[in-house]
Amino acid sequence: MNRHFAAGGEFSLIESLFDASHFARDGRGLGDDGYLLDVGGGTWAISTDSSVEGIHYRLDWTDPAGALEKALLSNLSDINAMGGRTALAFLNLGALKSWDEPILKSLRATLSRMESAFGFRVVGGDTVRKEKESFFAFTVMGKVEGKPLLRSNARPGHRIYASGVLGRSAAGLHLLASAAAKSAKDAERYLSAHFLPQPPLGLGPALAACSQPVAAIDISDGLSSELWHLSRQSGCRLTVEWGKLHYDADLSLLPGGEGWKDWVLHGGEEYQLLFTGDFSDVEIAGLSLHADLREIGRVTAGKGVAILDDAGNERELQAAGWGH
């Protein structure tokens, strides 16, 4: 059984590769969305993530520029989940030999647009030309002004919050994989959520500026997995209420929508923030300026993750969702 992460092949692999000395609950080891480094009296969050063709994206579904943008947004989201704003980025690019000048120009334009929009700069990296299976791998760094957000900061008495709308990205992926995108009503809403997520990049720094320590994680692998990460890192029990989760009421009407509840609970690649704290109504109102927030549950003493159904019945919520 994993000690620091949710159950799952990817997380078990991480725990099997490193001894206990590599794991930490203070942001200075394995266990959070990034690593905290103290430099010149300030704290920086550093993270790295890869996006590989055939695993994270398909070029018959999106173009290289779109794959690049999503890969970069997922990295910005990791710094956001630590409470920082990305300032520097390093890009390792595996470009296909078949990519011509128009494609390279579109990659260049995408990077430039995102630098301007989000206030960071690409300052290094590496490139390689490949015959097949392109990839985008970023290392990102951002300054944390305030208290870093850590997965270990959840405490009994905290309330649990989530930003954004759950399940849309997973619904979009389902429509693509089942070739139902053309026939589905409002398909563009779900395809857009999958191809171009909108992480709330102002929310992380706003949470770091709060007077209290805040536990946070971005929803990249799915709500259930992220809840388990928080539970194991904090040593607390997290209970969410199905009736408080924010999702589209018409998910079940999509082609193949019988499994729509799994999209909500286990769907990944949303890059919204899941966080806990003991906030006043005034504080929540201020935080809500940065994202649509919903209180979805409570933190109590104990272990594990549970969910309450509409009738108030409690059951254990097992970790599932995206793995790679």
VOBA-1610 file (N, C-alpha, C; in pm, whole numbers, padded with zeros to 5 digits, always signed):
BEGIN
Met+00084-00120+00000Met+00000+00000+00000Met+00088+00125+00000Asn+00051+00221-00080Asn+00126+00347-00083Asn+00111+00421+00049Arg+00219+00484+00094Arg+00217+00558+00219Arg+00196+00707+00196His+00240+00757+00082His+00239+00901+00059His+00139+00945-00048Phe+00105+00854-00138Phe+00020+00887-00251Phe-00103+00798-00254Ala-00196+00832-00341Ala-00310+00746-00367Ala-00264+00614-00428Ala-00351+00515-00425Ala-00322+00390-00492Ala-00317+00412-00642Gly-00242+00332-00712Gly-00234+00344-00858Gly-00095+00312-00907Gly-00088+00262-01032Gly+00039+00218-01086Gly+00145+00325-01090Glu+00108+00445-01135Glu+00206+00554-01145Glu+00262+00589-01007Phe+00174+00598-00909Phe+00217+00639-00776Phe+00293+00528-00705Ser+00253+00403-00729Ser+00328+00291-00673Ser+00468+00285-00733Leu+00479+00318-00861Leu+00611+00320-00925Leu+00701+00421-00858Ile+00648+00541-00831Ile+00729+00645-00765Ile+00777+00596-00629Glu+00686+00538-00550Glu+00723+00495-00417Glu+00821+00377-00420Ser+00817+00297-00526Ser+00911+00184-00536Ser+01051+00227-00577Leu+01064+00345-00636Leu+01194+00390-00686Leu+01280+00459-00581Phe+01217+00507-00472Phe+01290+00590-00376Phe+01267+00541-00233Asp+01372+00554-00151Asp+01355+00516-00011Asp+01286+00629+00066Ala+01257+00601+00193Ala+01175+00692+00272Ala+01238+00830+00287Ser+01371+00840+00279Ser+01437+00969+00299Ser+01404+01069+00190His+01355+01022+00075His+01322+01112-00037His+01186+01178-00022Phe+01102+01125+00068Phe+00966+01175+00081Phe+00958+01275+00196Ala+00877+01377+00178Ala+00867+01481+00280Ala+00726+01539+00280Arg+00692+01605+00390Arg+00562+01670+00402Arg+00576+01821+00416Asp+00696+01872+00387Asp+00719+02017+00399Asp+00751+02082+00265Gly+00725+02010+00156Gly+00751+02065+00023Gly+00896+02055-00019Arg+00978+01986+00059Arg+01122+01975+00027Arg+01162+01830+00008Gly+01079+01762-00066Gly+01101+01622-00100Gly+00988+01577-00190Leu+00982+01449-00218Leu+00873+01396-00298Leu+00744+01400-00217Gly+00634+01435-00279Gly+00507+01434-00208Gly+00414+01549-00240Asp+00464+01655-00302Asp+00380+01769-00337Asp+00382+01792-00488Asp+00313+01897-00532Asp+00310+01930-00675Asp+00441+01990-00723Gly+00528+02028-00631Gly+00657+02085-00667Gly+00751+02078-00549Tyr+00871+02128-00569Tyr+00974+02131-00465Tyr+00999+02276-00426Leu+01008+02302-00296Leu+01032+02437-00247Leu+01182+02459-00225Leu+01230+02570-00277Leu+01371+02605-00267Leu+01383+02746-00213Asp+01460+02764-00105Asp+01481+02896-00047Asp+01602+02962-00113Val+01579+03076-00176Val+01684+03146-00248Val+01678+03295-00214Gly+01788+03351-00164Gly+01796+03495-00141Gly+01686+03551-00055Gly+01646+03477+00047Gly+01541+03526+00135Gly+01400+03502+00085Gly+01386+03443-00032Gly+01254+03413-00088Gly+01238+03264-00111Thr+01116+03222-00132Thr+01084+03080-00157Thr+01036+03063-00300Trp+01094+02965-00368Trp+01057+02933-00505Trp+01001+02791-00510Ala+00901+02771-00593Ala+00848+02637-00621Ala+00899+02593-00758Ile+00944+02469-00765Ile+00999+02414-00889Ile+00925+02285-00921Ser+00887+02267-01047Ser+00816+02147-01086Ser+00854+02109-01229Thr+00833+01984-01261Thr+00859+01938-01398Thr+00753+01837-01437Asp+00717+01837-01563Asp+00614+01745-01611Asp+00634+01723-01761Ser+00597+01605-01806Ser+00614+01569-01947Ser+00479+01537-02011Ser+00470+01563-02140Ser+00352+01528-02218Ser+00400+01454-02343Val+00358+01329-02358Val+00412+01240-02459Val+00302+01198-02557Glu+00333+01208-02684Glu+00237+01168-02787Glu+00199+01021-02770Gly+00070+00992-02782Gly+00022+00857-02766Gly-00020+00824-02625Ile+00026+00905-02528Ile-00012+00887-02388Ile-00096+01005-02341His-00044+01126-02364His-00113+01247-02318His-00187+01319-02429Tyr-00152+01296-02552Tyr-00220+01362-02663Tyr-00205+01279-02790Arg-00294+01304-02884Arg-00290+01240-03016Arg-00295+01349-03122Leu-00208+01339-03218Leu-00202+01444-03321Leu-00307+01427-03430Asp-00390+01323-03419Asp-00509+01318-03505Asp-00629+01383-03435Trp-00610+01420-03309Trp-00714+01492-03235Trp-00679+01639-03217Thr-00554+01672-03208Thr-00510+01810-03189Thr-00384+01832-03270Asp-00345+01959-03286Asp-00222+01988-03359Asp-00107+02008-03259Pro+00018+02013-03307Pro+00132+02027-03214Pro+00123+02150-03125Ala+00075+02263-03179Ala+00064+02384-03097Ala-00036+02365-02984Gly-00146+02297-03013Gly-00245+02269-02909Gly-00190+02177-02802Ala-00113+02076-02844Ala-00051+01985-02747Ala+00050+02059-02660Leu+00126+02149-02722Leu+00222+02230-02647Leu+00151+02316-02543Glu+00045+02383-02583Glu-00025+02473-02492Glu-00081+02398-02372Lys-00142+02283-02395Lys-00196+02207-02283Lys-00085+02157-02191Ala+00026+02111-02250Ala+00139+02066-02169Ala+00191+02177-02080Leu+00201+02296-02135Leu+00253+02408-02057Leu+00154+02449-01949Leu+00025+02450-01980Leu-00076+02484-01879Leu-00072+02387-01761Ser-00047+02259-01789Ser-00040+02162-01679Ser+00077+02192-01588Asn+00187+02242-01643Asn+00302+02279-01561Asn+00276+02407-01481Leu+00214+02506-01543Leu+00177+02628-01470Leu+00083+02594-01355Ser-00002+02494-01376Ser-00095+02452-01273Ser-00023+02396-01151Asp+00088+02324-01171Asp+00163+02270-01058Asp+00220+02381-00971Ile+00272+02485-01033Ile+00324+02597-00955Ile+00210+02668-00883Asn+00097+02682-00948Asn-00022+02741-00886Asn-00063+02661-00763Ala-00054+02528-00772Ala-00094+02443-00660Ala+00001+02453-00542Met+00119+02511-00563Met+00213+02537-00453Met+00199+02679-00401Gly+00114+02760-00465Gly+00092+02897-00423Gly+00177+02999-00495Gly+00242+02959-00605Gly+00331+03050-00676Gly+00281+03092-00812Arg+00354+03186-00872Arg+00331+03228-01010Arg+00456+03193-01091Thr+00438+03124-01200Thr+00553+03082-01280Thr+00625+03203-01336Ala+00759+03204-01319Ala+00843+03312-01372Ala+00938+03263-01479Leu+00987+03140-01464Leu+01087+03085-01556Leu+01045+02946-01601Ala+01074+02913-01726Ala+01041+02781-01779Ala+01156+02730-01867Phe+01179+02600-01861Phe+01276+02533-01945Phe+01199+02429-02026Leu+01223+02424-02156Leu+01150+02334-02245Leu+01243+02231-02307Asn+01211+02104-02287Asn+01274+01996-02361Asn+01173+01948-02465Leu+01208+01964-02590Leu+01114+01939-02701Leu+01162+01823-02786Gly+01073+01726-02803Gly+01095+01619-02899Gly+01010+01646-03022Ala+01069+01712-03122Ala+00995+01755-03242Ala+01007+01649-03351Leu+00898+01619-03418Leu+00903+01524-03528Leu+00980+01584-03645Lys+01055+01499-03714Lys+01129+01546-03831Lys+01035+01593-03941Ser+00910+01546-03936Ser+00813+01583-04039Ser+00752+01721-04016Trp+00776+01780-03900Trp+00718+01911-03873Trp+00786+02016-03958Asp+00705+02085-04039Asp+00760+02184-04132Asp+00761+02323-04068Glu+00801+02423-04145Glu+00814+02558-04092Glu+00683+02614-04040Pro+00568+02594-04107Pro+00443+02644-04049Pro+00413+02587-03911Ile+00442+02459-03889Ile+00419+02399-03758Ile+00513+02460-03655Leu+00641+02474-03690Leu+00736+02533-03597Leu+00700+02678-03567Lys+00650+02749-03667Lys+00606+02887-03646Lys+00490+02893-03549Ser+00398+02797-03558Ser+00284+02794-03467Ser+00328+02763-03324Leu+00430+02678-03309Leu+00484+02651-03175Leu+00546+02777-03117Arg+00622+02846-03200Arg+00688+02970-03157Arg+00584+03074-03115Ala+00478+03088-03194Ala+00374+03186-03164Ala+00300+03150-03035Thr+00277+03021-03012Thr+00209+02977-02891Thr+00291+03008-02767Leu+00420+02979-02773Leu+00507+03008-02660Leu+00511+03158-02630Ser+00523+03237-02735Ser+00530+03382-02716Ser+00400+03436-02656Arg+00287+03387-02706Arg+00157+03432-02654Arg+00141+03396-02508Met+00182+03276-02471Met+00166+03232-02333Met+00263+03303-02239Glu+00383+03333-02286Glu+00476+03413-02206Glu+00413+03548-02173Ser+00354+03611-02271Ser+00294+03743-02249Ser+00171+03734-02160Ala+00091+03630-02180Ala-00034+03619-02105Ala-00012+03586-01958Phe+00091+03506-01929Phe+00107+03455-01793Phe+00232+03506-01723Gly+00310+03590-01788Gly+00418+03659-01721Gly+00541+03578-01688Phe+00570+03474-01765Phe+00692+03397-01747Phe+00778+03406-01873Arg+00896+03346-01868Arg+00983+03346-01985Arg+01053+03210-01997Val+01056+03157-02117Val+01133+03035-02144Val+01280+03074-02154Val+01363+03016-02068Val+01503+03059-02058Val+01603+02949-02091Gly+01556+02831-02130Gly+01650+02725-02163Gly+01577+02596-02194Gly+01657+02491-02212Gly+01601+02360-02240Gly+01684+02284-02340Asp+01620+02199-02417Asp+01690+02115-02515Asp+01591+02074-02622Thr+01641+02044-02739Thr+01556+01997-02849Thr+01617+01876-02914Val+01531+01789-02966Val+01575+01672-03041Val+01473+01646-03150Arg+01519+01600-03265Arg+01430+01564-03375Arg+01406+01414-03373Lys+01278+01374-03391Lys+01241+01234-03381Lys+01162+01191-03505Glu+01164+01061-03532Glu+01083+01007-03641Glu+00937+00994-03600Lys+00913+00962-03473Lys+00775+00945-03425Lys+00771+00971-03276Glu+00650+00986-03223Glu+00623+01006-03081Glu+00692+01132-03028Ser+00635+01246-03063Ser+00683+01375-03014Ser+00658+01387-02864Phe+00722+01485-02801Phe+00697+01511-02660Phe+00730+01656-02626Phe+00669+01704-02518Phe+00696+01836-02460Phe+00721+01814-02311Ala+00838+01848-02263Ala+00872+01834-02121Ala+00917+01969-02068Phe+00851+02017-01966Phe+00882+02148-01908Phe+00934+02132-01765Thr+01024+02220-01728Thr+01058+02246-01588Thr+01026+02392-01563Val+00949+02418-01459Val+00899+02554-01433Val+00935+02596-01291Met+00956+02727-01273Met+00991+02784-01143Met+00906+02907-01117Gly+00858+02920-00994Gly+00776+03036-00961Gly+00798+03080-00818Lys+00792+03210-00796Lys+00810+03267-00662Lys+00680+03251-00582Val+00695+03211-00456Val+00581+03199-00365Val+00584+03316-00269Glu+00483+03400-00276Glu+00472+03515-00186Glu+00371+03478-00077Gly+00420+03442+00040Gly+00331+03402+00148Gly+00364+03262+00194Lys+00261+03190+00242Lys+00279+03054+00292Lys+00259+02954+00179Pro+00359+02872+00148Pro+00343+02772+00042Pro+00225+02679+00071Leu+00158+02638-00034Leu+00048+02543-00021Leu+00106+02402-00022Leu+00071+02321+00078Leu+00125+02187+00091Leu+00012+02086+00105Arg+00032+01967+00052Arg-00068+01862+00067Arg-00081+01818+00212Ser+00016+01844+00293Ser+00017+01800+00433Ser-00050+01899+00527Asn-00106+02007+00478Asn-00161+02112+00564Asn-00306+02092+00604Ala-00372+01987+00557Ala-00512+01964+00596Ala-00519+01926+00743Arg-00619+01981+00814Arg-00636+01956+00957Arg-00783+01928+00989Pro-00809+01846+01092Pro-00949+01826+01134Pro-01016+01960+01161Gly-01136+01976+01112Gly-01208+02102+01124Gly-01204+02185+00998His-01108+02157+00909His-01103+02227+00781His-01224+02187+00695Arg-01264+02279+00611Arg-01359+02248+00505Arg-01283+02226+00374Ile-01341+02147+00288Ile-01280+02112+00160Ile-01350+02192+00050Tyr-01269+02249-00041Tyr-01320+02329-00152Tyr-01262+02280-00283Ala-01337+02301-00390Ala-01287+02273-00524Ala-01328+02388-00615Ser-01239+02423-00706Ser-01272+02526-00805Ser-01320+02461-00934Gly-01393+02538-01012Gly-01432+02493-01145Gly-01544+02391-01146Val-01563+02331-01265Val-01669+02233-01289Val-01604+02098-01314Leu-01646+01997-01240Leu-01585+01864-01248Leu-01643+01782-01362Gly-01560+01701-01424Gly-01606+01601-01520Gly-01604+01642-01665Arg-01584+01769-01694Arg-01593+01812-01834Arg-01479+01757-01919Ser-01357+01760-01868Ser-01244+01711-01947Ser-01258+01562-01975Ala-01298+01486-01873Ala-01318+01342-01892Ala-01429+01315-01993Ala-01535+01396-01990Ala-01643+01381-02088Ala-01591+01409-02228Gly-01507+01512-02242Gly-01450+01541-02373Gly-01364+01427-02424Leu-01282+01369-02336Leu-01199+01256-02375Leu-01286+01138-02418His-01394+01114-02346His-01485+01005-02381His-01546+01028-02520Leu-01588+01150-02548Leu-01647+01179-02679Leu-01546+01156-02791Leu-01422+01192-02767Leu-01318+01170-02866Leu-01292+01021-02886Ala-01275+00949-02778Ala-01240+00807-02787Ala-01352+00724-02847Ser-01477+00767-02827Ser-01591+00692-02879Ser-01639+00744-03014Ala-01566+00843-03068Ala-01601+00903-03197Ala-01743+00959-03197Ala-01786+01009-03081Ala-01921+01063-03068Ala-01925+01214-03062Ala-01809+01278-03082Ala-01802+01423-03065Ala-01893+01497-03164Lys-01905+01447-03284Lys-01984+01518-03385Lys-02133+01511-03359Ser-02177+01408-03287Ser-02321+01391-03266Ser-02367+01440-03129Ala-02275+01472-03040Ala-02312+01508-02904Ala-02356+01654-02896Lys-02462+01679-02820Lys-02507+01814-02796Lys-02406+01886-02706Asp-02375+02011-02741Asp-02281+02092-02662Asp-02144+02026-02652Ala-02105+01948-02754Ala-01977+01878-02749Ala-01861+01974-02734Glu-01870+02093-02792Glu-01759+02187-02789Glu-01722+02225-02646Arg-01820+02232-02557Arg-01793+02266-02417Arg-01697+02164-02356Tyr-01719+02037-02387Tyr-01639+01930-02328Tyr-01506+01913-02401Leu-01507+01929-02531Leu-01381+01921-02606Leu-01288+02034-02566Ser-01343+02154-02548Ser-01263+02268-02508Ser-01202+02245-02370Ala-01281+02188-02278Ala-01231+02161-02143Ala-01116+02061-02147His-01123+01967-02241His-01017+01866-02251His-00892+01920-02319Phe-00911+01990-02430Phe-00796+02038-02507Phe-00733+02163-02448Leu-00813+02249-02387Leu-00761+02378-02340Leu-00813+02406-02200Pro-00758+02339-02099Pro-00802+02363-01961Pro-00773+02506-01918Gln-00845+02550-01817Gln-00831+02686-01767Gln-00796+02683-01618Pro-00673+02650-01583Pro-00637+02650-01441Pro-00652+02789-01381Pro-00702+02799-01259Pro-00723+02930-01195Pro-00590+02982-01138Leu-00509+03041-01224Leu-00371+03073-01187Leu-00359+03189-01089Gly-00467+03258-01061Gly-00464+03360-00957Gly-00502+03307-00820Leu-00564+03189-00817Leu-00615+03135-00691Leu-00503+03085-00601Gly-00404+03015-00658Gly-00295+02965-00576Gly-00223+03074-00499Pro-00177+03181-00567Pro-00113+03291-00493Pro-00206+03356-00391Ala-00336+03365-00420Ala-00430+03423-00325Ala-00440+03335-00200Leu-00439+03205-00217Leu-00442+03114-00103Leu-00313+03124-00022Ala-00200+03140-00091Ala-00072+03154-00021Ala-00068+03281+00063Ala-00143+03381+00023Ala-00146+03508+00097Ala-00236+03504+00219Cys-00311+03395+00239Cys-00399+03384+00355Cys-00315+03374+00482Ser-00377+03409+00594Ser-00305+03410+00722Ser-00279+03269+00774Gln-00353+03172+00726Gln-00342+03035+00776Gln-00274+02944+00673Pro-00212+02835+00718Pro-00160+02736+00622Pro-00276+02669+00548Val-00260+02646+00420Val-00364+02588+00335Val-00309+02463+00267Ala-00388+02357+00266Ala-00354+02237+00190Ala-00413+02250+00050Ala-00336+02215-00052Ala-00388+02227-00188Ala-00319+02127-00281Ile-00388+02099-00390Ile-00338+02010-00494Ile-00417+02042-00619Asp-00356+02027-00736Asp-00435+02049-00857Asp-00498+01918-00902Ile-00614+01929-00965Ile-00689+01810-01006Ile-00641+01771-01145Ser-00534+01694-01147Ser-00478+01648-01274Ser-00510+01502-01300Asp-00513+01420-01195Asp-00539+01277-01213Asp-00682+01237-01177Gly-00759+01328-01119Gly-00896+01298-01081Gly-00923+01333-00937Leu-01045+01376-00905Leu-01080+01420-00771Leu-01049+01314-00667Ser-01087+01188-00693Ser-01068+01084-00592Ser-00921+01064-00559Ser-00835+01061-00661Ser-00691+01044-00637Ser-00634+01161-00559Glu-00676+01283-00594Glu-00621+01401-00526Glu-00663+01404-00379Leu-00786+01362-00351Leu-00831+01353-00212Leu-00744+01255-00133Trp-00710+01144-00195Trp-00626+01045-00127Trp-00485+01099-00105His-00431+01173-00201His-00300+01235-00180His-00302+01325-00056Leu-00406+01409-00047Leu-00418+01499+00068Leu-00433+01420+00198Ser-00514+01315+00196Ser-00537+01235+00315Ser-00408+01171+00364Arg-00334+01112+00274Arg-00212+01041+00316Arg-00102+01137+00357Gln-00091+01250+00291Gln+00012+01346+00328Gln-00022+01417+00460Ser-00151+01438+00486Ser-00192+01511+00607Ser-00224+01420+00724Gly-00247+01291+00698Gly-00285+01201+00806Gly-00424+01229+00859Cys-00516+01270+00771Cys-00653+01302+00811Cys-00751+01226+00722Arg-00878+01229+00762Arg-00985+01171+00682Arg-01059+01283+00610Leu-01082+01265+00481Leu-01153+01363+00401Leu-01286+01303+00355Thr-01393+01375+00379Thr-01526+01330+00339Thr-01591+01436+00252Val-01632+01398+00131Val-01700+01491+00042Val-01846+01449+00027Glu-01928+01546-00011Glu-02071+01522-00030Glu-02104+01529-00178Trp-02165+01423-00229Trp-02200+01420-00370Trp-02287+01540-00408Gly-02379+01576-00323Gly-02472+01684-00353Gly-02408+01822-00359Lys-02283+01834-00314Lys-02215+01963-00317Lys-02116+01975-00434Leu-02093+01866-00506Leu-01999+01871-00618Leu-02059+01949-00734His-01975+02025-00802His-02020+02109-00913His-01992+02037-01045Tyr-02097+02002-01116Tyr-02085+01933-01244Tyr-02203+01973-01332Asp-02193+01945-01461Asp-02301+01975-01554Asp-02414+01873-01538Ala-02536+01923-01525Ala-02649+01834-01501Ala-02680+01744-01620Asp-02634+01783-01739Asp-02669+01704-01858Asp-02558+01609-01901Leu-02461+01580-01814Leu-02355+01484-01851Leu-02413+01349-01888Ser-02517+01307-01818Ser-02575+01174-01843Ser-02641+01165-01980Leu-02670+01280-02043Leu-02737+01280-02173Leu-02638+01265-02289Leu-02508+01272-02261Leu-02409+01256-02366Leu-02407+01111-02414Pro-02368+01085-02539Pro-02354+00947-02585Pro-02260+00869-02493Gly-02305+00754-02446Gly-02224+00675-02353Gly-02218+00735-02215Gly-02317+00817-02179Gly-02314+00889-02053Gly-02353+00808-01931Glu-02366+00676-01946Glu-02403+00594-01831Glu-02300+00604-01719Gly-02175+00626-01757Gly-02069+00634-01657Gly-02033+00775-01617Trp-02127+00867-01628Trp-02095+01009-01607Trp-02049+01039-01465Lys-02095+00963-01366Lys-02050+00989-01230Lys-01901+00960-01213Asp-01852+00864-01287Asp-01707+00837-01285Asp-01629+00954-01343Trp-01686+01022-01443Trp-01618+01140-01498Trp-01603+01247-01391Val-01705+01262-01308Val-01702+01364-01204Val-01604+01327-01094Leu-01609+01203-01048Leu-01529+01162-00933Leu-01385+01128-00969His-01365+01075-01089His-01232+01021-01122His-01169+01084-01246Gly-01242+01170-01316Gly-01188+01229-01438Gly-01073+01324-01407Gly-00970+01317-01487Gly-00853+01401-01463Gly-00839+01512-01567Glu-00720+01572-01568Glu-00682+01677-01663Glu-00777+01796-01657Glu-00818+01833-01537Glu-00901+01952-01519Glu-00817+02071-01474Tyr-00713+02043-01396Tyr-00617+02145-01349Tyr-00685+02256-01269Gln-00794+02220-01203Gln-00854+02308-01104Gln-00786+02283-00970Leu-00818+02363-00868Leu-00757+02345-00737Leu-00854+02280-00639Leu-00804+02181-00566Leu-00871+02120-00453Leu-00794+02166-00329Phe-00863+02225-00231Phe-00790+02278-00117Phe-00874+02271+00009Thr-00807+02284+00124Thr-00875+02281+00253Thr-00829+02399+00338Gly-00916+02442+00429Gly-00882+02550+00520Gly-01000+02584+00609Asp-00975+02673+00703Asp-01080+02723+00793Asp-01101+02870+00761Phe-01179+02896+00658Phe-01194+03032+00604Phe-01322+03098+00654Ser-01314+03229+00670Ser-01434+03306+00700Ser-01511+03330+00570Asp-01636+03374+00582Asp-01715+03406+00464Asp-01650+03519+00383Val-01588+03613+00453Val-01521+03723+00384Val-01403+03672+00304Glu-01326+03579+00362Glu-01211+03523+00291Glu-01256+03445+00167Ile-01361+03367+00180Ile-01411+03290+00065Ile-01460+03384-00044Ala-01525+03492-00004Ala-01571+03589-00104Ala-01453+03648-00180Gly-01344+03676-00111Gly-01226+03728-00177Gly-01161+03626-00268Leu-01152+03501-00222Leu-01094+03395-00304Leu-01180+03367-00427Ser-01310+03385-00413Ser-01401+03358-00525Ser-01386+03457-00639Leu-01314+03565-00617Leu-01284+03657-00726Leu-01190+03593-00828His-01119+03489-00787His-01021+03424-00873His-01075+03297-00940Ala-01184+03243-00890Ala-01238+03118-00947Ala-01376+03092-00889Asp-01452+03009-00958Asp-01581+02962-00908Asp-01552+02854-00804Leu-01584+02879-00677Leu-01551+02788-00569Leu-01676+02722-00511Arg-01661+02597-00472Arg-01767+02526-00402Arg-01708+02456-00279Glu-01776+02468-00165Glu-01740+02386-00050Glu-01799+02248-00073Ile-01716+02144-00064Ile-01761+02010-00102Ile-01750+01908+00010Gly-01691+01945+00126Gly-01679+01846+00232Gly-01601+01895+00351Arg-01561+01798+00436Arg-01496+01829+00562Arg-01375+01739+00584Val-01282+01791+00666Val-01167+01714+00711Val-01190+01677+00856Thr-01169+01550+00890Thr-01184+01503+01027Thr-01064+01419+01066Ala-01055+01383+01193Ala-00950+01293+01238Ala-00975+01155+01179Gly-00868+01085+01150Gly-00882+00951+01093Gly-00801+00934+00967Lys-00838+00835+00887Lys-00766+00805+00764Lys-00865+00781+00651Gly-00816+00797+00530Gly-00893+00759+00414Gly-00983+00869+00360Val-01065+00830+00262Val-01153+00923+00191Val-01292+00860+00182Ala-01394+00939+00206Ala-01532+00891+00201Ala-01618+00988+00123Ile-01734+00939+00080Ile-01830+01024+00011Ile-01969+00997+00068Leu-02045+01104+00086Leu-02184+01094+00131Leu-02275+01106+00010Asp-02371+01014-00005Asp-02466+01026-00114Asp-02578+01123-00074Asp-02673+01142-00164Asp-02780+01240-00139Asp-02866+01204-00018Ala-02866+01076+00019Ala-02945+01031+00134Ala-02864+01037+00263Gly-02740+01080+00254Gly-02657+01089+00373Gly-02583+00962+00407Asn-02588+00863+00318Asn-02517+00737+00341Asn-02369+00754+00305Glu-02282+00706+00390Glu-02139+00723+00369Glu-02076+00593+00318Arg-01990+00605+00220Arg-01911+00491+00173Arg-01769+00536+00144Glu-01679+00443+00145Glu-01541+00474+00114Glu-01528+00508-00035Leu-01452+00608-00064Leu-01428+00648-00203Leu-01288+00604-00240Gln-01280+00506-00327Gln-01150+00454-00369Gln-01088+00542-00475Ala-00957+00549-00476Ala-00886+00629-00575Ala-00892+00562-00711Ala-00925+00639-00812Ala-00926+00591-00950Ala-00897+00710-01038Gly-00898+00689-01168Gly-00877+00801-01259Gly-00761+00778-01350Trp-00707+00889-01399Trp-00604+00887-01501Trp-00473+00832-01446Gly-00412+00739-01518Gly-00280+00688-01483Gly-00195+00677-01607His-00065+00696-01592His+00024+00687-01709His+00163+00644-01662
//
